[in-house]
Amino acid sequence: MQTLALQLTTTFVDDAIELVKGFGRAILSPAMAPIERIARACDVAGVLEQRRADRRAPRPAAASGGGQCKSRNCRWSPFGGLSELT
């Protein structure tokens, strides 16, 4: 019974985190759309698309940086999507 309660708790917490992240994306995406359009228009050499592809590629666990969260690279940062512009 204890494992079922623990499983329900962790499932609820995971779902709540995903819900908050979804709301955050829904709020930030319309606000960031003009900046994204300008960035893509200025990206003549295709650097942004290459960086996005590199970011989506699977990485070894050792290259993750030990869980450190830098201000621009933090997944909770509202400016995390802009880190590829610098």
N, C-alpha and C positions, 0 to 999 in steps of 0.2 A: 504494500500500500504506500509505503514511503517513496519508493521509486516512481510510482505513478504520480504522486503529488509533486515530486521534484521535476518530473518530465513535463507536467502541465505548467508549472511555474516557468521553466526555462523556455518552453514554447511560447507562452504568453509574452515574456520579456522580449524574445526575438521578434515576434510579430509586432509588438509595440515599437521597437526600434525601427523596423522596416516601415511602419506607418508614418513615423515622424520624419524619416528620411524622404519618403514619398511626398509628404506635404511640403517639406523644404524644397525639393526639386520643383514641385508645382508652383511654388511662390517665386523661386529664384529664376526659373527658366524664362518667363516673360520679361523679367527685369534685365536679364543678361543677354537677351536676343539681339538688341542693337549692337552691343559690344562684340558679340560673336560674328555678326554680319560684317562689321568693319574689319575685324581681325582676319576673316577669311578673304575679304576683298584685297587686303594688303599683303596676303601671303602669296607672293608671286612664285617663290621657289618650292612651295609645297612642304615647308618645314613643319607647319602645325599638323598636317595629316601624318607625317612621318613620326612625330613625337607621340601622337595619339595611338598609332599602331604599335610603337615601342612600349607604351604604357599598358596596352591590352595584352601584350605577349606574356606568357607565363615566365616567372622568374624563380630562380632557386631560393630556398628559404633563407639562406645565409645572406643574401643580398638585400634583405628587407630593412636592414639598419637597426635591428634590435628593438623595434617597436617605438623608436623615437619619433616624435611628431614635431616637425619644423613648422613654422607659422604658415608658410605658403603651401606646403605639401600635406598638411593635416586634412583628413577627410571631413572633419567637422568645421573647417574654416569656410566662411562664405566666399572667400577669394581663392579657394582651391582650384577652381576652373580656370583661373587666370594665370596659374603658375607656368603654363606652357608658353605664355607670351614673353617671359623674361629670359 
